[in-house]
């Protein structure tokens, strides 16, 4: 016989209830929200309390919740209250790691576009920038912000009216409609889990609580690599610190296979080996290899 536990919300901690809610309600689409503060400083952050609620007028709603641990509010909410504008960028699989890295709680004034290695694209109607790599970008005017409570975990519904839509033509079918296979959307689930519309569930480790260095702190040749994807760079940017010269030297000395790759003087093979490390979740080794062979990268 099936056993069931029953939970009264005010009899468990908010964090525990939050886990049940997010574990059960999903997959949830992701609003990659770009805002600016009153001085024009950009901010970029993802939110999975999000959906479309009307076509006439076109209304998207997302909700930056108050932090459970200390009841503080997020820069996105503060910026929206100041400027009443937002760009909601859609997340597909090719930018999921960069999106995840941008969710790191960097200090106020830090540009998450730079940290995540994403391109700021000027909007046509609103001040916040668009994410150039996103397949669909919605420029929005905020018509209402409704606070749902004053304690940690309380949501803040942001009603965003779409004033302009930008769609990458590569995700369209022959009839001009969005092809669901080509757009390759991802959605949020519980814990570290996501869902990829084309292939099912996959896991994305949470960004470091100690703050990843960001894509902008990687050596320029690595950032400009034509072989490393945005997801690769997002994972590399989520390390706590660049490896020291001594650790890179030791890594090379202790690995015959790495010395063999470096001896070929082939930058393509070097980067493919680094991608293999990344695929096997050994990001530190990937970065050590790339730094050791930095002069081979074109």
GUMARGU-936641 format. One line per 4 residues: their letters; for each residue x negated, y negated, z of N, C-alpha, C. Coordinates in pm, whole numbers, padded with zeros to 5 digits, always signed. Example, Ala and Ser with C-alpha at 12.3 -4.5 7.8 and 13.67 -1.06 7.14 Angstrom:
<pts>
AS	-01319:+00569:+00780:-01230:+00450:+00780:-01320:+00330:+00780 | -01285:+00225:+00708:-01367:+00106:+00714:-01290:-00003:+00787
</pts>
This chain:
<pts>
XXXX	-00084:+00120:+00000:+00000:+00000:+00000:-00088:-00125:+00000 | -00051:-00222:-00083:-00129:-00344:-00094:-00122:-00425:+00035 | -00239:-00473:+00081:-00244:-00557:+00200:-00261:-00701:+00158 | -00195:-00791:+00229:-00198:-00933:+00197:-00233:-01013:+00321
XXXX	-00319:-01113:+00306:-00340:-01208:+00414:-00256:-01332:+00385 | -00206:-01394:+00485:-00124:-01514:+00470:-00191:-01628:+00545 | -00193:-01744:+00482:-00269:-01857:+00533:-00180:-01980:+00544 | -00181:-02041:+00660:-00115:-02171:+00680:-00223:-02277:+00665
XXXX	-00209:-02369:+00570:-00318:-02463:+00539:-00378:-02534:+00658 | -00297:-02582:+00751:-00355:-02659:+00861:-00412:-02571:+00972 | -00415:-02439:+00948:-00472:-02349:+01048:-00609:-02294:+01005 | -00659:-02340:+00890:-00793:-02304:+00846:-00869:-02433:+00815
XXXX	-00999:-02423:+00807:-01078:-02542:+00776:-01051:-02586:+00632 | -01072:-02714:+00607:-01053:-02765:+00472:-01145:-02694:+00373 | -01269:-02668:+00415:-01364:-02600:+00327:-01313:-02460:+00290 | -01258:-02388:+00387:-01205:-02254:+00360:-01086:-02261:+00266
XXXX	-00996:-02354:+00290:-00879:-02371:+00204:-00921:-02411:+00063 | -01019:-02500:+00056:-01073:-02545:-00073:-01121:-02426:-00155 | -01189:-02331:-00089:-01238:-02212:-00157:-01126:-02126:-00212 | -01020:-02107:-00134:-00906:-02030:-00182:-00839:-02097:-00302
XXXX	-00820:-02228:-00292:-00755:-02302:-00400:-00834:-02291:-00531 | -00965:-02316:-00522:-01046:-02315:-00644:-01069:-02174:-00697 | -01069:-02076:-00606:-01085:-01939:-00651:-00963:-01883:-00719 | -00845:-01936:-00681:-00720:-01882:-00735:-00667:-01961:-00854
XXXX	-00690:-02092:-00856:-00636:-02176:-00963:-00744:-02201:-01067 | -00740:-02128:-01174:-00841:-02142:-01278:-00810:-02050:-01394 | -00881:-02061:-01503:-00988:-02158:-01529:-00933:-02300:-01537 | -01015:-02397:-01491:-00973:-02537:-01491:-01058:-02613:-01593
XXXX	-00996:-02691:-01682:-01073:-02772:-01776:-01157:-02874:-01702 | -01259:-02925:-01767:-01355:-03015:-01702:-01349:-03152:-01765 | -01325:-03254:-01683:-01332:-03393:-01726:-01473:-03443:-01697 | -01550:-03464:-01800:-01686:-03518:-01786:-01669:-03670:-01793
XXXX	-01657:-03731:-01676:-01613:-03871:-01667:-01730:-03968:-01666 | -01729:-04059:-01762:-01829:-04165:-01770:-01766:-04296:-01727 | -01831:-04364:-01633:-01783:-04494:-01585:-01900:-04591:-01576 | -01867:-04716:-01550:-01969:-04816:-01517:-01920:-04892:-01394
XXXX	-02014:-04945:-01315:-01973:-05029:-01203:-01952:-05172:-01252 | -01923:-05262:-01162:-01891:-05401:-01201:-02009:-05471:-01266 | -02130:-05418:-01243:-02250:-05478:-01304:-02291:-05408:-01433 | -02213:-05308:-01476:-02242:-05238:-01600:-02334:-05119:-01588
XXXX	-02369:-05077:-01466:-02456:-04961:-01447:-02378:-04832:-01473 | -02429:-04742:-01559:-02353:-04622:-01596:-02356:-04513:-01490 | -02251:-04433:-01490:-02241:-04315:-01403:-02173:-04205:-01483 | -02213:-04081:-01457:-02157:-03967:-01530:-02142:-03850:-01434
XXXX	-02021:-03794:-01427:-01997:-03685:-01333:-01879:-03599:-01379 | -01887:-03466:-01357:-01778:-03376:-01398:-01676:-03352:-01287 | -01550:-03331:-01328:-01441:-03303:-01234:-01350:-03197:-01294 | -01319:-03094:-01215:-01235:-02987:-01268:-01090:-02997:-01220
XXXX	-01058:-03099:-01140:-00918:-03128:-01112:-00873:-03220:-01226 | -00829:-03160:-01338:-00812:-03238:-01461:-00718:-03167:-01558 | -00638:-03249:-01630:-00557:-03194:-01739:-00493:-03308:-01817 | -00423:-03272:-01926:-00346:-03368:-02005:-00200:-03356:-01962
XXXX	-00133:-03472:-01943:+00001:-03471:-01887:+00106:-03539:-01974 | +00064:-03603:-02082:+00160:-03671:-02168:+00093:-03702:-02301 | +00175:-03700:-02410:+00125:-03736:-02542:+00177:-03872:-02588 | +00286:-03916:-02532:+00343:-04044:-02571:+00405:-04114:-02450
XXXX	+00324:-04193:-02377:+00187:-04232:-02406:+00089:-04118:-02376 | -00030:-04121:-02440:-00129:-04016:-02412:-00196:-04038:-02277 | -00169:-03950:-02182:-00219:-03967:-02045:-00298:-03844:-02002 | -00420:-03868:-01958:-00501:-03766:-01892:-00509:-03803:-01745
XXXX	-00511:-03703:-01658:-00524:-03727:-01515:-00637:-03641:-01461 | -00727:-03702:-01386:-00827:-03625:-01314:-00837:-03679:-01172 | -00900:-03602:-01085:-00896:-03637:-00943:-01031:-03619:-00875 | -01103:-03727:-00852:-01224:-03719:-00768:-01182:-03711:-00620
XXXX	-01204:-03597:-00559:-01163:-03578:-00420:-01265:-03640:-00324 | -01217:-03681:-00209:-01307:-03726:-00103:-01392:-03606:-00059 | -01520:-03630:-00032:-01608:-03520:+00006:-01561:-03455:+00136 | -01556:-03322:+00136:-01507:-03250:+00253:-01601:-03269:+00372
XXXX	-01732:-03268:+00346:-01828:-03265:+00457:-01835:-03395:+00536 | -01812:-03511:+00468:-01828:-03638:+00541:-01724:-03743:+00504 | -01623:-03704:+00427:-01510:-03792:+00394:-01552:-03917:+00318 | -01661:-03912:+00244:-01700:-04026:+00161:-01640:-04011:+00021
XXXX	-01639:-04122:-00053:-01585:-04120:-00189:-01697:-04119:-00291 | -01665:-04080:-00413:-01765:-04065:-00518:-01776:-04192:-00602 | -01893:-04210:-00663:-01918:-04330:-00742:-01815:-04346:-00854 | -01772:-04234:-00912:-01673:-04240:-01020:-01547:-04310:-00973
XXXX	-01495:-04271:-00858:-01374:-04334:-00804:-01398:-04482:-00777 | -01510:-04513:-00715:-01540:-04652:-00683:-01550:-04737:-00809 | -01613:-04683:-00914:-01626:-04756:-01039:-01491:-04777:-01107 | -01407:-04674:-01106:-01275:-04684:-01168:-01190:-04790:-01098
XXXX	-01197:-04795:-00967:-01122:-04895:-00893:-01170:-05036:-00927 | -01300:-05050:-00958:-01356:-05181:-00992:-01326:-05224:-01135 | -01333:-05129:-01228:-01329:-05167:-01370:-01202:-05124:-01444 | -01133:-05022:-01392:-01010:-04969:-01454:-01036:-04911:-01594
XXXX	-01154:-04856:-01615:-01187:-04793:-01743:-01266:-04665:-01720 | -01253:-04570:-01813:-01327:-04444:-01804:-01330:-04380:-01942 | -01437:-04307:-01970:-01441:-04219:-02087:-01442:-04075:-02036 | -01348:-03995:-02085:-01344:-03854:-02047:-01399:-03773:-02164
XXXX	-01513:-03710:-02142:-01581:-03631:-02242:-01551:-03483:-02218 | -01524:-03411:-02325:-01492:-03269:-02313:-01621:-03186:-02312 | -01622:-03084:-02228:-01742:-03001:-02211:-01728:-02871:-02288 | -01826:-02844:-02375:-01833:-02713:-02439:-01959:-02641:-02392
XXXX	-01978:-02519:-02442:-02085:-02436:-02387:-02224:-02495:-02409 | -02242:-02569:-02519:-02376:-02617:-02552:-02427:-02723:-02456 | -02339:-02783:-02373:-02385:-02884:-02277:-02353:-02847:-02132 | -02316:-02721:-02107:-02269:-02686:-01973:-02378:-02701:-01867
XXXX	-02502:-02666:-01900:-02609:-02678:-01800:-02641:-02825:-01771 | -02637:-02909:-01874:-02661:-03051:-01853:-02547:-03113:-01772 | -02425:-03070:-01801:-02310:-03115:-01723:-02327:-03078:-01577 | -02369:-02954:-01551:-02387:-02909:-01414:-02494:-02992:-01343
XXXX	-02605:-03019:-01412:-02712:-03098:-01353:-02663:-03238:-01318 | -02577:-03294:-01399:-02527:-03430:-01373:-02441:-03437:-01247 | -02391:-03322:-01201:-02307:-03322:-01080:-02390:-03338:-00953 | -02522:-03332:-00966:-02610:-03358:-00851:-02580:-03497:-00794
XXXX	-02580:-03507:-00664:-02546:-03636:-00602:-02668:-03726:-00593 | -02707:-03778:-00709:-02816:-03874:-00714:-02770:-04005:-00649 | -02867:-04084:-00605:-02836:-04209:-00537:-02766:-04306:-00631 | -02694:-04400:-00571:-02626:-04502:-00649:-02727:-04578:-00735
XXXX	-02691:-04601:-00860:-02780:-04671:-00951:-02863:-04580:-01039 | -02871:-04450:-01004:-02944:-04353:-01088:-02855:-04317:-01207 | -02911:-04319:-01326:-02836:-04292:-01448:-02834:-04141:-01475 | -02717:-04078:-01456:-02705:-03933:-01477:-02721:-03895:-01624
XXXX	-02696:-03988:-01717:-02724:-03958:-01858:-02872:-03923:-01874 | -02959:-04003:-01813:-03103:-03978:-01822:-03141:-03849:-01751 | -03088:-03829:-01630:-03123:-03710:-01552:-03081:-03582:-01624 | -02966:-03587:-01693:-02916:-03467:-01760:-02967:-03456:-01903
XXXX	-03038:-03556:-01952:-03090:-03551:-02088:-02982:-03565:-02193 | -02878:-03642:-02162:-02767:-03665:-02255:-02776:-03806:-02313 | -02714:-03824:-02428:-02726:-03948:-02503:-02609:-04041:-02477 | -02638:-04164:-02436:-02533:-04264:-02418:-02492:-04320:-02554
XXXX	-02362:-04318:-02581:-02308:-04368:-02706:-02209:-04479:-02673 | -02228:-04596:-02732:-02143:-04710:-02702:-01998:-04682:-02743 | -01906:-04715:-02656:-01764:-04698:-02686:-01714:-04815:-02771 | -01598:-04796:-02834:-01542:-04900:-02920:-01450:-04995:-02846
XXXX	-01378:-04942:-02743:-01274:-05020:-02677:-01308:-05050:-02531 | -01369:-04954:-02461:-01397:-04968:-02318:-01547:-04981:-02296 | -01583:-05023:-02175:-01725:-05046:-02143:-01804:-04918:-02114 | -01747:-04815:-02046:-01825:-04694:-02020:-01874:-04629:-02149
XXXX	-01990:-04566:-02141:-02050:-04501:-02257:-01989:-04362:-02278 | -01994:-04317:-02402:-01954:-04180:-02434:-02075:-04088:-02429 | -02050:-03959:-02412:-02156:-03858:-02421:-02163:-03814:-02567 | -02270:-03850:-02635:-02280:-03822:-02778:-02271:-03672:-02808
XXXX	-02319:-03588:-02718:-02322:-03444:-02741:-02185:-03377:-02718 | -02090:-03448:-02659:-01958:-03390:-02633:-01878:-03381:-02763 | -01805:-03271:-02784:-01731:-03255:-02910:-01609:-03346:-02922 | -01551:-03385:-02810:-01437:-03478:-02810:-01454:-03576:-02696
XXXX	-01433:-03705:-02726:-01449:-03809:-02626:-01324:-03898:-02626 | -01268:-03919:-02508:-01148:-04001:-02493:-01182:-04132:-02423 | -01169:-04242:-02492:-01183:-04373:-02428:-01049:-04405:-02360 | -01054:-04441:-02233:-00930:-04457:-02156:-00927:-04586:-02075
XXXX	-00808:-04641:-02062:-00778:-04746:-01967:-00706:-04683:-01849 | -00748:-04717:-01730:-00687:-04659:-01610:-00563:-04740:-01572 | -00449:-04673:-01568:-00323:-04742:-01539:-00283:-04734:-01392 | -00332:-04632:-01323:-00294:-04616:-01182:-00393:-04523:-01113
XXXX	-00420:-04549:-00987:-00497:-04457:-00903:-00415:-04430:-00779 | -00382:-04304:-00756:-00297:-04267:-00643:-00373:-04180:-00544 | -00400:-04234:-00427:-00468:-04159:-00321:-00371:-04059:-00260 | -00415:-03936:-00242:-00329:-03831:-00187:-00352:-03808:-00039
XXXX	-00444:-03882:+00020:-00472:-03869:+00162:-00594:-03949:+00198 | -00629:-03950:+00325:-00743:-04028:+00372:-00851:-03944:+00438 | -00831:-03812:+00443:-00928:-03723:+00506:-01014:-03653:+00401 | -01124:-03593:+00446:-01211:-03520:+00355:-01135:-03413:+00279
XXXX	-01154:-03406:+00147:-01084:-03311:+00063:-00962:-03368:-00007 | -00921:-03489:+00033:-00803:-03551:-00029:-00836:-03598:-00171 | -00747:-03571:-00262:-00767:-03612:-00401:-00727:-03757:-00425 | -00770:-03807:-00539:-00732:-03941:-00585:-00697:-03929:-00733
XXXX	-00568:-03929:-00763:-00524:-03909:-00900:-00552:-04034:-00983 | -00633:-04017:-01087:-00664:-04128:-01177:-00586:-04106:-01306 | -00490:-04196:-01332:-00409:-04190:-01453:-00484:-04266:-01561 | -00527:-04195:-01664:-00610:-04255:-01769:-00535:-04250:-01902
XXXX	-00499:-04367:-01954:-00430:-04372:-02083:-00532:-04378:-02196 | -00520:-04286:-02290:-00615:-04276:-02400:-00590:-04390:-02500 | -00695:-04467:-02526:-00684:-04577:-02623:-00762:-04549:-02751 | -00851:-04450:-02748:-00921:-04409:-02870:-00980:-04270:-02849
XXXX	-00974:-04188:-02953:-01026:-04051:-02948:-01135:-04035:-03053 | -01244:-03969:-03017:-01352:-03940:-03111:-01371:-03789:-03115 | -01366:-03730:-03234:-01376:-03585:-03251:-01489:-03553:-03347 | -01579:-03466:-03306:-01687:-03418:-03391:-01626:-03332:-03503
XXXX	-01651:-03369:-03627:-01588:-03298:-03738:-01631:-03153:-03750 | -01743:-03117:-03686:-01789:-02978:-03696:-01699:-02881:-03619 | -01611:-02933:-03531:-01521:-02844:-03457:-01382:-02838:-03521 | -01366:-02900:-03639:-01236:-02900:-03706:-01226:-02785:-03806
XXXX	-01103:-02737:-03827:-01080:-02635:-03930:-01046:-02703:-04062 | -01010:-02623:-04162:-00985:-02677:-04296:-00862:-02768:-04300 | -00777:-02760:-04199:-00657:-02844:-04194:-00676:-02970:-04109 | -00799:-02988:-04058:-00826:-03106:-03976:-00785:-03090:-03831
XXXX	-00749:-02969:-03790:-00715:-02942:-03650:-00837:-02888:-03578 | -00837:-02900:-03445:-00950:-02848:-03367:-00946:-02696:-03367 | -01055:-02636:-03412:-01069:-02491:-03416:-01119:-02445:-03279 | -01040:-02363:-03212:-01072:-02322:-03076:-01197:-02235:-03067
XXXX	-01234:-02170:-03176:-01359:-02094:-03177:-01478:-02188:-03192 | -01465:-02288:-03278:-01575:-02379:-03304:-01602:-02471:-03185 | -01498:-02515:-03116:-01519:-02611:-03007:-01584:-02544:-02886 | -01560:-02413:-02867:-01632:-02333:-02767:-01623:-02395:-02627
XXXX	-01501:-02419:-02580:-01479:-02484:-02452:-01520:-02398:-02334 | -01556:-02464:-02225:-01581:-02396:-02097:-01489:-02454:-01991 | -01464:-02375:-01889:-01376:-02418:-01781:-01432:-02369:-01648 | -01389:-02434:-01541:-01440:-02407:-01407:-01356:-02302:-01338
XXXX	-01423:-02218:-01260:-01354:-02121:-01176:-01407:-02137:-01034 | -01389:-02038:-00948:-01435:-02048:-00810:-01584:-02024:-00797 | -01644:-02074:-00688:-01786:-02053:-00662:-01872:-02111:-00772 | -01969:-02030:-00820:-02056:-02074:-00928:-02005:-02033:-01066
XXXX	-01882:-01982:-01072:-01836:-01918:-01195:-01763:-02015:-01288 | -01787:-01992:-01417:-01721:-02066:-01524:-01659:-01965:-01619 | -01575:-02014:-01707:-01518:-01929:-01812:-01547:-01993:-01947 | -01596:-01913:-02038:-01619:-01958:-02176:-01508:-01904:-02263
XXXX	-01435:-01991:-02328:-01316:-01949:-02402:-01348:-01840:-02503 | -01465:-01845:-02564:-01500:-01747:-02667:-01541:-01612:-02611 | -01597:-01609:-02488:-01660:-01485:-02443:-01627:-01441:-02301 | -01562:-01525:-02221:-01529:-01483:-02086:-01614:-01550:-01979
XXXX	-01626:-01486:-01863:-01689:-01549:-01747:-01841:-01549:-01754 | -01902:-01652:-01695:-02047:-01658:-01677:-02075:-01743:-01555 | -02197:-01735:-01504:-02232:-01803:-01379:-02331:-01915:-01405 | -02310:-02028:-01339:-02401:-02142:-01345:-02443:-02175:-01202
XXXX	-02570:-02154:-01166:-02614:-02188:-01030:-02588:-02336:-01001 | -02545:-02365:-00879:-02520:-02504:-00841:-02651:-02582:-00845 | -02643:-02713:-00880:-02765:-02795:-00874:-02825:-02795:-00735 | -02955:-02814:-00727:-03025:-02812:-00598:-02973:-02921:-00506
XXXX	-02951:-02886:-00381:-02909:-02987:-00282:-03022:-03086:-00256 | -03144:-03045:-00288:-03260:-03133:-00268:-03284:-03225:-00388 | -03199:-03217:-00489:-03203:-03296:-00612:-03305:-03242:-00711 | -03257:-03201:-00827:-03345:-03161:-00935:-03419:-03283:-00988
XXXX	-03534:-03260:-01049:-03614:-03373:-01098:-03545:-03446:-01212 | -03457:-03376:-01285:-03389:-03437:-01398:-03466:-03417:-01527 | -03395:-03414:-01638:-03457:-03398:-01769:-03552:-03513:-01799 | -03518:-03631:-01747:-03602:-03749:-01775:-03741:-03739:-01713
XXXX	-03759:-03647:-01617:-03890:-03630:-01554:-03974:-03522:-01619 | -03920:-03452:-01717:-03997:-03352:-01789:-04093:-03421:-01887 | -04208:-03357:-01916:-04299:-03416:-02016:-04227:-03443:-02147 | -04264:-03552:-02213:-04195:-03598:-02333:-04188:-03491:-02441
XXXX	-04298:-03418:-02464:-04298:-03315:-02568:-04194:-03206:-02540 | -04173:-03174:-02413:-04072:-03075:-02378:-03933:-03131:-02402 | -03911:-03256:-02361:-03781:-03319:-02381:-03744:-03328:-02528 | -03844:-03349:-02613:-03820:-03368:-02756:-03831:-03239:-02838
XXXX	-03846:-03127:-02771:-03859:-03000:-02841:-03739:-02975:-02932 | -03767:-02924:-03052:-03659:-02891:-03146:-03607:-02750:-03123 | -03675:-02673:-03040:-03633:-02534:-03015:-03559:-02518:-02883 | -03590:-02602:-02785:-03523:-02591:-02655:-03386:-02659:-02664
XXXX	-03283:-02590:-02620:-03147:-02644:-02627:-03121:-02739:-02511 | -03008:-02809:-02518:-02967:-02893:-02406:-02950:-02813:-02279 | -02896:-02691:-02292:-02881:-02606:-02174:-03017:-02566:-02117 | -03114:-02539:-02205:-03249:-02508:-02158:-03305:-02626:-02078
XXXX	-03292:-02746:-02133:-03345:-02864:-02066:-03272:-02890:-01935 | -03141:-02865:-01934:-03066:-02882:-01811:-03115:-02793:-01699 | -03149:-02669:-01732:-03203:-02577:-01632:-03343:-02618:-01588 | -03426:-02660:-01683:-03560:-02706:-01648:-03555:-02829:-01559
XXXX	-03459:-02917:-01584:-03446:-03039:-01504:-03388:-03017:-01366 | -03343:-02895:-01339:-03285:-02865:-01209:-03387:-02808:-01110 | -03515:-02807:-01148:-03616:-02763:-01052:-03647:-02876:-00954 | -03701:-02840:-00839:-03722:-02939:-00732:-03840:-03030:-00761
XXXX	-03946:-02976:-00825:-04062:-03058:-00856:-04140:-02993:-00970 | -04215:-03076:-01043:-04299:-03022:-01149:-04407:-02933:-01089 | -04439:-02822:-01153:-04547:-02736:-01100:-04681:-02809:-01103 | -04762:-02785:-01005:-04893:-02850:-00998:-04986:-02792:-01103
XXXX	-05093:-02866:-01136:-05192:-02817:-01232:-05253:-02687:-01183 | -05275:-02677:-01051:-05334:-02556:-00995:-05242:-02435:-01014 | -05111:-02454:-00993:-05018:-02342:-01007:-05004:-02299:-01152 | -05015:-02396:-01245:-05009:-02362:-01387:-05132:-02280:-01426
XXXX	-05249:-02324:-01380:-05373:-02251:-01409:-05367:-02109:-01353 | -05320:-02097:-01230:-05310:-01965:-01167:-05212:-01875:-01243 | -05101:-01934:-01288:-05000:-01859:-01364:-05063:-01801:-01491 | -05141:-01880:-01560:-05206:-01834:-01684:-05310:-01728:-01653
XXXX	-05391:-01752:-01549:-05498:-01657:-01515:-05444:-01521:-01475 | -05326:-01518:-01414:-05272:-01394:-01361:-05185:-01317:-01461 | -05163:-01375:-01581:-05073:-01311:-01677:-05141:-01294:-01813 | -05178:-01171:-01843:-05243:-01141:-01969:-05152:-01177:-02086
XXXX	-05023:-01147:-02073:-04930:-01173:-02183:-04919:-01322:-02213 | -04931:-01405:-02109:-04924:-01549:-02130:-05050:-01598:-02200 | -05163:-01548:-02159:-05289:-01585:-02225:-05284:-01544:-02373 | -05219:-01431:-02400:-05206:-01385:-02538:-05121:-01481:-02620
XXXX	-05010:-01527:-02562:-04923:-01623:-02631:-04998:-01753:-02657 | -05070:-01801:-02557:-05143:-01927:-02572:-05254:-01914:-02675 | -05316:-01796:-02686:-05429:-01778:-02777:-05387:-01782:-02923 | -05259:-01765:-02951:-05212:-01768:-03089:-05206:-01910:-03144
XXXX	-05209:-02010:-03053:-05196:-02150:-03094:-05067:-02174:-03173 | -04966:-02096:-03142:-04837:-02104:-03212:-04733:-02165:-03119 | -04699:-02292:-03144:-04604:-02361:-03058:-04465:-02300:-03061 | -04426:-02244:-03175:-04293:-02182:-03185:-04286:-02059:-03095
XXXX	-04387:-01971:-03103:-04388:-01852:-03018:-04393:-01890:-02870 | -04466:-01994:-02839:-04475:-02043:-02701:-04336:-02080:-02649 | -04262:-02156:-02729:-04131:-02201:-02684:-04029:-02089:-02681 | -04041:-01995:-02773:-03951:-01879:-02771:-03975:-01794:-02647
XXXX	-04104:-01781:-02607:-04135:-01709:-02483:-04078:-01783:-02363 | -04086:-01915:-02365:-04028:-01993:-02255:-03877:-01974:-02249 | -03812:-01971:-02365:-03667:-01949:-02368:-03632:-01810:-02314 | -03721:-01713:-02339:-03700:-01578:-02284:-03704:-01582:-02131
XXXX	-03800:-01656:-02076:-03805:-01672:-01930:-03676:-01738:-01878 | -03631:-01842:-01947:-03509:-01911:-01904:-03390:-01816:-01908 | -03380:-01738:-02015:-03270:-01642:-02028:-03270:-01543:-01912 | -03390:-01508:-01866:-03402:-01412:-01755:-03404:-01481:-01618
XXXX	-03364:-01609:-01616:-03346:-01689:-01493:-03477:-01713:-01419 | -03587:-01716:-01493:-03717:-01749:-01434:-03760:-01884:-01491 | -03692:-01988:-01447:-03712:-02122:-01504:-03850:-02177:-01468 | -03898:-02148:-01348:-04029:-02199:-01305:-04139:-02147:-01397
XXXX	-04135:-02018:-01429:-04236:-01962:-01520:-04225:-02024:-01659 | -04103:-02049:-01703:-04084:-02112:-01833:-04151:-02248:-01837 | -04133:-02325:-01730:-04191:-02459:-01728:-04343:-02454:-01717 | -04395:-02361:-01640:-04541:-02345:-01631:-04600:-02312:-01767
XXXX	-04533:-02223:-01839:-04581:-02186:-01973:-04579:-02307:-02067 | -04470:-02381:-02064:-04458:-02498:-02152:-04564:-02602:-02122 | -04592:-02622:-01992:-04693:-02720:-01954:-04832:-02670:-01994 | -04855:-02541:-01977:-04987:-02485:-02014:-05014:-02502:-02163
XXXX	-04909:-02492:-02244:-04927:-02503:-02388:-04868:-02630:-02446 | -04866:-02736:-02368:-04799:-02860:-02407:-04853:-02914:-02540 | -04982:-02896:-02564:-05042:-02950:-02687:-04998:-02875:-02812 | -04938:-02758:-02794:-04893:-02678:-02909:-04752:-02716:-02952
XX	-04681:-02792:-02868:-04542:-02827:-02897:-04538:-02948:-02988 | -04473:-02934:-03101:-04461:-03046:-03197:-04326:-03114:-03184
</pts>
